[in-house]
């Protein structure tokens, strides 16, 4: 049985993603920010009057 070459990439990609997320959280902790909050602030810094629905799309969240 042969395995899909992409399956062998999924674990390293996941681990790299977790490492990057953990690093970002550690850097942002002194500012009492999460990476999601930082992403939202980064996308609103120019003050273009983005609607809540557009902001939700930018941070890949559903409107609550």
N, C-alpha and C positions, 0 to 999 in steps of 0.2 A: 504494500500500500504506500503510495507516494503522497507526501503532504504538499499543500499549496505553499509556494515560496512566500506569499504574503503573511501566512500564519507565523512564520519564523520572525517576521518583522514586528508583529503586533505587540509582543511583550516588551522589547526594547523601546518602542515608541511610547508605550504606556508608562514605562519606568522613567523615561526622559521627561515626559509631561509632568509626572508627579514630582520629580526633582525640581523642575522649573517652577511649578506651583509652590512648592515648599520654600524655595529660595525667595520668591516674590513675597510670600506671606511673612517670612522672617524680616525682610527689608522694610516692609510696610508696617510691621507691628509697632515700632516706636511712634508712628503717626496715628495709631489706633484706626487703621484702615485695612480692609480686606482687599484682595486682588480684584474682586468684582466691583467694590466701591471705587477703587483707583481707576478701573477701566471706564466706569461711568463718568467720573470727574474728568478724565482725560478727554472724553468725547464731548464734554460740555464746556470745555475751557474757553472756547472762542465765542460763546454766548450767542449762537445763531438762532436761539429760540426754538430748540427742538421740542417736538411734542412728546408726551409720555409714551405714545405708541412707537415712535421712532427710537426713543431711548431704549425701550424694551427690546426692539430688534437689534440694536447695537450691542447690547449685553446678553443677547440670546435668552431672554426671559419672557415669560408670559405676563401680560398686564394683570395686576392683582386688584 
